[in-house]
């Protein structure tokens, strides 16, 4: 029996089309895989069904009637539960308090804590046996937190359960426990939507799959009727992609040097990043690909001396150094442009000038008296060089567009002796024109000044267009290296989803 059917769903965020023609059908007692590359519209569809977003068009039928949820509470009361990628737990509360939060029952004038604890204990004994329900959430590992988030949704006894990448933080044994519980829920009549970038998980747990690409549903495969063929699924996820030739990707400029600029060896004690070794040539743009959350940011932060739990030894221009703190990287010309410019890259309410000169104050040999005239001159040169559109250096950086803010994040390092740029999704949230300007400048910087660039981009099209070489990451490690004509959006995505 069909419990939910979404037809022709459309959703825009400003000028960005998140969904243009989204369709999804869920049946009682079945697990439906919701698949697609980053930005294909999967999460947007899930949030629309759960009442987080309201669609701009299309219709949703649930239990035989059209529904128009105004908020998640309405959807929950109707039996729809969503497990978010971003956890919604309260760190200072215990495990059991989080599981029943918002569903507490009372005994007289007091809350019935014993029943609440029993509910949490019953669910977690199957999902994660041995977890102490009296522990505070902030004491848990990321995997344990994810399990508690799932238990919180299950405690609502939903008829439709949407799991948006629930296994990303889980260990293999935890995934197996979750799958066993999902099967039990399905057998009891619950419909489940399961989103994962791990193709083997989809093959193991799903009864059917719906595949999204570029905001539209492009395929539905019922495994009761059709063979479980990974290549067919991958072809639907990636679509037909025109390969870019090396000449097109480099804008006709001279190729990267073969001289090794940087050798790095990372030894890690954290789950999100395994031991990694890599080399970077002078003038090369080395792309870091793979599906989101596979250790790409952790790798860049380790190379910037800003990731605890790892030991990072590098050899740069023949000199061996150990990166223990960000200052070690900065003083040796290894500079990070973080992915979240508003949280990590800028002081939004301060001026463009203040943001550009701030990194200089951390230098060990910074002059006691600030050379204001010299610094302002350098900043004016950088504004002209990067074509930053700003009325004055004294204007708050918050008044700039996203693309110009990103140029400030890059530009503040240009007066340093840059040897290696670490770019963490530098064009995320930047419009098409500003994105191209930014990348063309980065390529010129690499070619003309011999700077090495390590670029992580969640959009594989950016890597296919601008990288000289691409390393694909999966679960904290490097699983493939792509060169030449193998560098295409299709190949990077296919390599990412095949990894296991």
Backbone torsions as a table, in degrees:
resi	resn	phi	psi	omega
1	UNK	NA	131.3	178.0
2	UNK	-75.3	122.1	178.9
3	UNK	-97.6	-29.4	179.6
4	UNK	-142.1	139.3	172.8
5	UNK	-141.4	119.8	175.7
6	UNK	-106.5	129.6	-173.7
7	UNK	-126.6	126.9	172.6
8	UNK	57.3	39.3	-176.7
9	UNK	-71.4	133.6	177.9
10	UNK	-125.0	142.7	177.4
11	UNK	-153.2	128.2	176.1
12	UNK	-117.4	145.4	170.4
13	UNK	-120.0	95.8	-171.9
14	UNK	64.8	-125.4	178.7
15	UNK	-91.2	2.9	-178.3
16	UNK	-94.3	126.8	178.1
17	UNK	-90.0	109.1	178.4
18	UNK	-85.7	-39.4	177.2
19	UNK	-137.9	131.1	177.3
20	UNK	-113.2	-30.2	179.7
21	UNK	-159.2	71.2	-177.9
22	UNK	-90.9	130.3	179.3
23	UNK	-132.6	137.5	-179.3
24	UNK	-151.9	133.3	177.7
25	UNK	-126.0	131.2	-179.5
26	UNK	-124.8	138.4	179.6
27	UNK	-115.9	148.7	176.8
28	UNK	-60.4	138.4	175.6
29	UNK	75.6	12.0	-179.8
30	UNK	-126.4	151.9	178.2
31	UNK	-107.9	115.6	-177.5
32	UNK	-103.4	123.3	175.2
33	UNK	-80.8	133.5	176.6
34	UNK	-112.5	108.7	-168.8
35	UNK	-119.4	159.9	177.4
36	UNK	157.4	161.0	178.7
37	UNK	-72.9	172.3	176.7
38	UNK	-56.1	133.0	177.0
39	UNK	80.7	11.8	-177.6
40	UNK	-80.5	-16.0	177.8
41	UNK	114.7	3.4	-176.5
42	UNK	-61.7	-53.7	-176.9
43	UNK	-65.1	-36.5	177.8
44	UNK	-62.3	-43.8	178.0
45	UNK	-61.1	-44.8	179.9
46	UNK	-59.8	-43.3	-178.0
47	UNK	-70.6	-30.4	175.7
48	UNK	-67.9	-43.9	179.6
49	UNK	-62.3	-37.8	-177.1
50	UNK	-86.1	3.8	175.6
51	UNK	84.3	5.9	178.5
52	UNK	-71.8	-43.9	175.0
53	UNK	-113.8	154.5	172.2
54	UNK	-104.7	132.3	-177.3
55	UNK	-70.2	154.4	174.7
56	UNK	-86.5	-14.6	179.9
57	UNK	-170.5	169.9	-177.7
58	UNK	92.7	-176.9	-178.7
59	UNK	-142.8	150.5	178.6
60	UNK	-124.3	125.4	176.1
61	UNK	-111.4	128.1	-178.6
62	UNK	-132.4	124.8	-177.7
63	UNK	52.4	41.5	173.0
64	UNK	82.9	9.5	-179.1
65	UNK	-140.6	151.1	177.0
66	UNK	-72.1	141.3	-179.7
67	UNK	-127.7	149.9	178.7
68	UNK	-140.6	78.9	-176.3
69	UNK	-71.4	134.0	179.2
70	UNK	-90.9	-18.2	-179.2
71	UNK	-162.6	167.4	-179.0
72	UNK	-61.5	-29.4	-179.3
73	UNK	-62.3	-39.5	178.2
74	UNK	-64.5	-42.0	179.2
75	UNK	-64.9	-40.2	179.2
76	UNK	-62.6	-43.1	178.9
77	UNK	-63.6	-23.4	179.3
78	UNK	-91.1	1.5	175.5
79	UNK	95.7	21.0	178.7
80	UNK	-112.3	123.9	179.6
81	UNK	-123.4	136.9	179.8
82	UNK	-120.3	128.4	171.8
83	UNK	-96.2	111.4	-175.4
84	UNK	-74.7	155.4	170.2
85	UNK	-64.3	-42.0	178.2
86	UNK	-90.3	122.0	-172.3
87	UNK	-65.1	146.5	-179.6
88	UNK	-114.5	27.3	-177.4
89	UNK	-82.4	157.5	175.5
90	UNK	-100.3	110.2	-171.5
91	UNK	-57.8	-35.6	-174.6
92	UNK	-84.1	-4.1	175.2
93	UNK	-93.3	160.6	178.6
94	UNK	-75.4	171.0	178.2
95	UNK	-58.0	-50.4	-175.7
96	UNK	-67.1	-33.4	178.3
97	UNK	-65.7	-37.2	177.6
98	UNK	-68.4	-39.2	-177.0
99	UNK	-61.6	-39.8	-175.6
100	UNK	-101.4	5.9	-175.8
101	UNK	-56.8	125.2	-179.0
102	UNK	89.5	-7.4	-179.7
103	UNK	-123.6	18.3	-174.6
104	UNK	-62.0	141.3	175.6
105	UNK	-110.1	152.9	-177.4
106	UNK	-114.4	154.8	172.7
107	UNK	-122.7	98.3	-171.6
108	UNK	71.9	-129.0	179.9
109	UNK	-91.8	-1.4	-177.7
110	UNK	-110.6	152.5	174.5
111	UNK	-70.9	144.0	180.0
112	UNK	-86.6	81.3	-176.6
113	UNK	-67.0	-31.8	-178.1
114	UNK	-66.1	-43.1	177.8
115	UNK	-66.3	-39.5	179.1
116	UNK	-61.2	-44.1	178.4
117	UNK	-63.2	-37.4	-179.3
118	UNK	-67.3	-38.7	176.5
119	UNK	-59.8	-48.5	179.7
120	UNK	-63.3	-41.4	-178.0
121	UNK	-64.6	-41.1	-178.5
122	UNK	-63.2	-42.8	-178.5
123	UNK	-72.2	-47.2	-174.4
124	UNK	-73.8	-20.7	176.8
125	UNK	-65.7	-22.8	177.9
126	UNK	-96.5	-37.4	-178.8
127	UNK	-76.5	-43.7	-177.2
128	UNK	-148.1	78.1	-178.2
129	UNK	-56.1	137.3	177.2
130	UNK	94.9	-8.9	179.4
131	UNK	-71.5	127.1	179.5
132	UNK	-76.3	112.9	-175.3
133	UNK	-73.0	-7.6	178.9
134	UNK	-93.0	-2.3	177.5
135	UNK	-71.8	148.8	173.7
136	UNK	-75.2	147.0	-176.2
137	UNK	-62.0	-35.6	-178.2
138	UNK	-65.3	-14.4	178.5
139	UNK	-85.4	-8.5	-173.7
140	UNK	-85.9	159.9	171.9
141	UNK	-77.3	163.4	177.6
142	UNK	-56.0	-38.7	179.3
143	UNK	-65.7	-41.2	178.2
144	UNK	-65.7	-39.4	176.4
145	UNK	-60.9	-41.5	-179.9
146	UNK	-63.1	-39.5	178.0
147	UNK	-63.5	-41.5	178.4
148	UNK	-63.5	-39.8	177.2
149	UNK	-60.2	-42.0	178.6
150	UNK	-66.4	-43.4	178.9
151	UNK	-60.0	-37.3	179.1
152	UNK	-60.8	-40.6	178.7
153	UNK	-70.9	-40.5	-178.9
154	UNK	-65.7	-33.3	-179.3
155	UNK	-61.5	-21.7	178.6
156	UNK	-77.7	-3.4	-179.5
157	UNK	52.4	58.4	-176.3
158	UNK	-74.1	157.5	170.8
159	UNK	-94.4	-23.9	173.8
160	UNK	-130.1	117.7	-178.8
161	UNK	-112.8	122.9	-179.4
162	UNK	-109.0	118.2	-179.1
163	UNK	-110.3	106.3	-176.3
164	UNK	-94.8	97.4	-178.2
165	UNK	51.5	57.1	-176.4
166	UNK	-75.8	-15.9	-173.4
167	UNK	-96.8	-1.4	-173.4
168	UNK	-57.5	-34.8	-177.1
169	UNK	-101.8	5.6	-172.8
170	UNK	-95.3	148.6	171.3
171	UNK	-79.9	165.9	-172.7
172	UNK	-59.1	-42.6	-179.2
173	UNK	-65.0	-36.2	178.3
174	UNK	-67.9	-36.5	176.4
175	UNK	-61.8	-43.6	179.9
176	UNK	-61.4	-41.9	178.4
177	UNK	-64.3	-42.2	178.6
178	UNK	-62.0	-44.0	-179.2
179	UNK	-62.0	-41.0	178.4
180	UNK	-60.8	-41.4	179.7
181	UNK	-68.7	-39.0	178.5
182	UNK	-61.9	-41.3	178.3
183	UNK	-62.8	-40.5	179.4
184	UNK	-64.7	-40.7	177.6
185	UNK	-63.1	-43.2	179.5
186	UNK	-62.5	-41.5	179.3
187	UNK	-63.7	-26.2	178.2
188	UNK	-83.8	-1.7	176.2
189	UNK	106.4	0.7	179.0
190	UNK	-75.5	136.0	172.1
191	UNK	-90.0	135.4	-175.5
192	UNK	-127.0	133.0	170.9
193	UNK	-106.7	125.5	-173.6
194	UNK	-124.2	118.0	177.0
195	UNK	-106.3	129.9	178.3
196	UNK	-154.9	147.1	172.7
197	UNK	-92.2	-3.1	-179.6
198	UNK	-93.7	108.1	-172.8
199	UNK	-63.9	-34.1	-179.4
200	UNK	-64.5	-32.5	177.8
201	UNK	-65.9	-43.3	179.3
202	UNK	-61.0	-44.3	-179.5
203	UNK	-62.6	-34.4	-175.3
204	UNK	-79.7	-37.4	-167.3
205	UNK	-108.5	-23.4	-169.8
206	UNK	-89.9	146.4	172.9
207	UNK	-88.8	-27.4	178.4
208	UNK	-157.6	166.1	179.9
209	UNK	-135.9	144.3	170.1
210	UNK	-116.9	131.2	-172.3
211	UNK	-115.9	130.5	179.2
212	UNK	-107.8	146.7	171.6
213	UNK	-149.9	126.9	177.9
214	UNK	52.9	43.0	173.9
215	UNK	82.4	8.2	-178.7
216	UNK	-135.2	151.5	174.3
217	UNK	-77.3	124.6	-176.3
218	UNK	-112.8	-14.1	-179.2
219	UNK	-162.5	149.7	170.1
220	UNK	-132.9	127.7	-178.3
221	UNK	-126.5	120.4	176.5
222	UNK	-96.5	114.6	-176.0
223	UNK	-70.2	-11.8	173.3
224	UNK	-76.0	-22.8	-177.1
225	UNK	-108.8	-27.1	-175.6
226	UNK	-126.3	155.8	-179.0
227	UNK	-68.3	146.5	173.6
228	UNK	-79.2	90.3	-175.4
229	UNK	-110.7	106.2	-178.8
230	UNK	-56.6	-37.8	-177.2
231	UNK	-66.1	-37.0	177.5
232	UNK	-63.9	-43.9	179.3
233	UNK	-63.1	-45.0	-179.9
234	UNK	-60.8	-40.8	-179.3
235	UNK	-64.1	-35.6	176.3
236	UNK	-70.0	-37.7	-179.5
237	UNK	-66.3	-44.6	-173.5
238	UNK	-86.7	-34.2	-175.0
239	UNK	71.3	-171.5	178.6
240	UNK	-89.3	120.7	-178.2
241	UNK	-119.0	128.4	176.8
242	UNK	-74.9	124.1	-179.1
243	UNK	-73.0	138.2	175.6
244	UNK	-90.1	133.6	177.3
245	UNK	-78.0	158.1	179.2
246	UNK	-56.5	-36.8	-178.9
247	UNK	-64.0	-41.7	179.7
248	UNK	-65.8	-36.6	-174.4
249	UNK	-74.6	-22.3	-177.2
250	UNK	-102.7	7.9	178.2
251	UNK	56.4	28.9	177.3
252	UNK	75.2	9.0	-179.4
253	UNK	-82.6	169.4	-179.2
254	UNK	-64.7	148.9	-177.9
255	UNK	-68.7	163.5	178.1
256	UNK	-64.3	149.8	178.1
257	UNK	-67.8	155.0	174.6
258	UNK	-92.1	-2.0	178.7
259	UNK	-71.3	125.3	-180.0
260	UNK	-73.5	122.7	178.6
261	UNK	-92.8	-41.0	-172.9
262	UNK	-138.0	132.7	167.1
263	UNK	-118.7	133.5	-177.7
264	UNK	-131.7	138.5	176.2
265	UNK	-129.5	116.1	-178.1
266	UNK	-110.4	125.2	174.0
267	UNK	-111.5	122.2	-169.4
268	UNK	-119.3	142.0	173.9
269	UNK	-111.7	8.8	-179.1
270	UNK	-108.0	151.6	-175.1
271	UNK	-67.9	-34.9	-172.1
272	UNK	-74.9	-10.6	-179.9
273	UNK	-143.3	123.1	177.9
274	UNK	-90.6	177.6	175.2
275	UNK	-62.3	131.6	-174.9
276	UNK	-138.2	140.5	171.6
277	UNK	-128.9	142.1	178.5
278	UNK	-154.4	161.5	175.0
279	UNK	-125.5	148.6	179.1
280	UNK	-132.5	127.4	-179.8
281	UNK	-85.9	156.4	175.9
282	UNK	-64.5	131.1	179.4
283	UNK	78.8	4.4	-176.5
284	UNK	-92.0	145.0	167.8
285	UNK	-105.2	107.0	-178.9
286	UNK	-96.4	114.2	-178.9
287	UNK	-83.6	142.9	173.4
288	UNK	-115.2	112.2	-175.9
289	UNK	-111.5	-168.8	-177.3
290	UNK	114.2	163.1	179.1
291	UNK	-66.9	155.3	-175.0
292	UNK	-57.6	141.9	173.7
293	UNK	81.1	24.2	-178.4
294	UNK	-103.8	16.6	176.3
295	UNK	105.3	5.0	-176.7
296	UNK	-64.3	-47.9	179.5
297	UNK	-65.2	-38.5	179.1
298	UNK	-61.8	-38.8	177.6
299	UNK	-60.8	-47.1	-178.8
300	UNK	-65.7	-39.7	180.0
301	UNK	-69.1	-32.6	175.5
302	UNK	-65.1	-41.2	178.8
303	UNK	-69.6	-18.6	177.3
304	UNK	-93.1	4.9	-180.0
305	UNK	70.1	26.4	-172.1
306	UNK	-129.6	32.3	179.6
307	UNK	-136.3	107.1	-177.7
308	UNK	-67.3	152.4	178.0
309	UNK	91.9	2.3	177.7
310	UNK	-128.6	152.4	172.5
311	UNK	-112.8	121.2	-175.1
312	UNK	-118.2	112.2	176.7
313	UNK	-107.5	128.4	179.7
314	UNK	-129.0	153.9	170.9
315	UNK	-120.3	114.8	-178.0
316	UNK	-122.0	122.0	-175.2
317	UNK	51.8	38.1	176.1
318	UNK	86.3	-7.1	179.4
319	UNK	-96.9	132.2	179.2
320	UNK	-94.2	130.7	178.3
321	UNK	-139.7	158.8	174.8
322	UNK	-114.5	127.4	-178.0
323	UNK	-92.7	101.8	-179.3
324	UNK	-102.2	-20.7	-176.7
325	UNK	-154.4	161.9	-178.4
326	UNK	-56.2	-35.1	-178.5
327	UNK	-61.6	-33.5	177.5
328	UNK	-61.5	-41.8	-179.9
329	UNK	-70.2	-45.3	-177.2
330	UNK	-61.6	-43.8	-177.8
331	UNK	-68.6	-17.1	177.6
332	UNK	-106.2	15.1	172.9
333	UNK	80.0	17.9	177.4
334	UNK	-103.9	109.0	-167.8
335	UNK	-123.2	135.0	-174.6
336	UNK	-103.7	131.9	168.2
337	UNK	-106.6	104.6	-173.4
338	UNK	-70.5	160.4	-176.2
339	UNK	-75.6	-33.5	-179.4
340	UNK	-100.6	91.9	-173.1
341	UNK	-64.4	-32.4	-175.6
342	UNK	-76.2	-32.8	-179.8
343	UNK	-92.1	-33.3	-170.7
344	UNK	-118.7	-18.2	-172.1
345	UNK	-107.9	-18.3	-172.4
346	UNK	-140.2	154.0	165.3
347	UNK	-101.3	98.4	-165.7
348	UNK	-60.7	-36.2	-176.1
349	UNK	-86.8	-2.9	177.6
350	UNK	-94.4	166.4	-173.9
351	UNK	-73.8	164.2	174.8
352	UNK	-58.5	-43.2	179.9
353	UNK	-59.9	-47.7	-179.1
354	UNK	-61.1	-41.0	179.8
355	UNK	-65.2	-37.0	-177.3
356	UNK	-73.6	-34.7	-175.5
357	UNK	-92.6	-14.2	-175.6
358	UNK	-53.9	-43.8	-178.5
359	UNK	-58.6	-25.8	-178.0
360	UNK	-65.7	-27.4	-174.7
361	UNK	-70.4	-15.1	178.3
362	UNK	-87.5	-4.7	-179.9
363	UNK	-71.2	142.0	-176.6
364	UNK	-68.3	-25.0	-178.4
365	UNK	-110.5	32.6	179.7
366	UNK	-72.4	136.8	-178.7
367	UNK	-64.6	149.6	-179.8
368	UNK	-65.9	-42.7	177.4
369	UNK	-94.4	123.6	-176.5
370	UNK	-69.0	123.8	177.8
371	UNK	-78.6	77.9	-171.4
372	UNK	-55.5	-47.4	-176.0
373	UNK	-62.3	-42.9	-180.0
374	UNK	-64.1	-45.8	-177.7
375	UNK	-64.5	-42.1	-179.9
376	UNK	-66.3	-35.6	176.9
377	UNK	-64.2	-42.4	177.5
378	UNK	-62.4	-42.0	-179.5
379	UNK	-64.7	-41.4	178.3
380	UNK	-62.8	-38.6	177.5
381	UNK	-63.0	-40.8	-178.7
382	UNK	-68.9	-39.5	177.3
383	UNK	-59.9	-42.6	178.3
384	UNK	-68.5	-42.5	-177.0
385	UNK	-61.6	-41.8	-176.9
386	UNK	-95.2	0.8	-178.9
387	UNK	54.9	47.1	177.8
388	UNK	-76.7	123.2	-178.4
389	UNK	-87.0	102.5	-178.8
390	UNK	-148.6	140.8	-177.1
391	UNK	-70.5	-32.7	-176.5
392	UNK	-159.4	151.4	174.0
393	UNK	-61.6	-21.6	-177.8
394	UNK	-89.8	0.7	178.6
395	UNK	-72.5	140.4	176.5
396	UNK	-59.3	137.9	-177.9
397	UNK	-65.2	-20.7	178.1
398	UNK	-66.1	-18.2	-179.4
399	UNK	-83.5	-6.6	-179.2
400	UNK	-85.2	157.1	173.5
401	UNK	-69.1	165.6	-179.7
402	UNK	-58.3	-41.6	180.0
403	UNK	-64.4	-40.5	179.1
404	UNK	-72.2	-33.9	173.2
405	UNK	-60.0	-43.1	-179.6
406	UNK	-64.1	-35.5	177.2
407	UNK	-64.8	-34.3	176.7
408	UNK	-66.0	-40.5	179.4
409	UNK	-60.3	-40.8	177.6
410	UNK	-73.7	-45.2	-172.2
411	UNK	-63.9	-28.1	-176.6
412	UNK	-65.0	-15.4	179.6
413	UNK	-96.3	-8.0	-169.1
414	UNK	-71.9	-19.4	177.2
415	UNK	-84.4	-3.2	176.4
416	UNK	-87.1	166.8	174.6
417	UNK	-83.0	82.1	-175.2
418	UNK	-76.2	128.3	172.8
419	UNK	-112.9	-38.7	-179.5
420	UNK	-135.8	127.4	172.9
421	UNK	-100.8	128.3	173.9
422	UNK	-106.1	113.0	-174.4
423	UNK	-112.5	114.0	-179.3
424	UNK	-100.4	95.3	179.4
425	UNK	50.6	56.5	-170.4
426	UNK	-67.5	-21.5	-176.8
427	UNK	-103.7	11.2	179.7
428	UNK	-64.8	127.5	179.5
429	UNK	76.9	12.7	-179.5
430	UNK	-105.1	139.3	-177.6
431	UNK	-68.1	165.5	-170.8
432	UNK	-59.0	-45.1	-178.0
433	UNK	-64.4	-46.5	179.6
434	UNK	-65.5	-34.6	178.9
435	UNK	-61.8	-47.4	-179.1
436	UNK	-64.6	-42.2	178.4
437	UNK	-59.5	-43.2	-177.7
438	UNK	-63.7	-47.0	-177.8
439	UNK	-69.9	-35.8	177.6
440	UNK	-65.0	-37.9	177.3
441	UNK	-66.9	-42.2	179.0
442	UNK	-60.6	-40.0	179.1
443	UNK	-66.8	-42.1	177.4
444	UNK	-62.2	-41.1	178.6
445	UNK	-58.3	-44.1	-179.8
446	UNK	-66.0	-47.7	-174.6
447	UNK	-72.1	-44.3	-172.1
448	UNK	-82.3	-33.4	-178.2
449	UNK	-105.2	-0.3	178.0
450	UNK	69.7	23.9	179.1
451	UNK	-79.4	138.8	173.7
452	UNK	-89.1	141.5	-178.0
453	UNK	-126.7	128.9	170.6
454	UNK	-111.2	115.8	-170.0
455	UNK	-117.6	117.8	167.8
456	UNK	-100.8	127.4	176.1
457	UNK	-133.2	127.0	177.4
458	UNK	-69.9	-22.8	175.7
459	UNK	-88.9	108.6	-176.5
460	UNK	-65.4	-21.0	176.7
461	UNK	-63.4	-36.6	178.4
462	UNK	-64.2	-42.0	178.3
463	UNK	-65.2	-41.8	-178.9
464	UNK	-63.1	-31.3	-176.1
465	UNK	-87.1	-32.1	-169.2
466	UNK	-117.3	-17.0	-174.7
467	UNK	-86.6	143.9	174.5
468	UNK	-82.9	-28.0	-179.2
469	UNK	-152.5	148.2	-177.6
470	UNK	-130.5	127.3	170.9
471	UNK	-100.9	127.0	-178.9
472	UNK	-97.7	128.5	-179.0
473	UNK	-106.6	147.8	177.1
474	UNK	-149.5	123.3	178.9
475	UNK	49.1	47.2	172.3
476	UNK	85.9	-1.6	-178.8
477	UNK	-127.5	164.4	177.0
478	UNK	-90.0	121.5	-175.2
479	UNK	-110.5	-11.4	-180.0
480	UNK	-161.2	151.9	174.5
481	UNK	-125.6	124.4	-177.1
482	UNK	-111.8	137.6	179.3
483	UNK	-136.8	163.9	173.1
484	UNK	54.8	-133.6	-176.1
485	UNK	-72.9	-8.9	175.0
486	UNK	-73.1	-13.5	-179.4
487	UNK	-84.1	99.9	174.1
488	UNK	-146.0	158.4	178.2
489	UNK	-56.7	-40.9	-178.9
490	UNK	-63.3	-46.7	-176.9
491	UNK	-67.3	-41.2	179.8
492	UNK	-62.6	-46.2	180.0
493	UNK	-65.5	-44.2	-179.5
494	UNK	-62.4	-41.5	178.2
495	UNK	-63.8	-36.7	-178.6
496	UNK	-65.5	-45.4	-174.9
497	UNK	-81.3	-18.5	176.5
498	UNK	-78.2	-24.0	-173.7
499	UNK	-60.4	142.7	175.2
500	UNK	-150.0	NA	NA
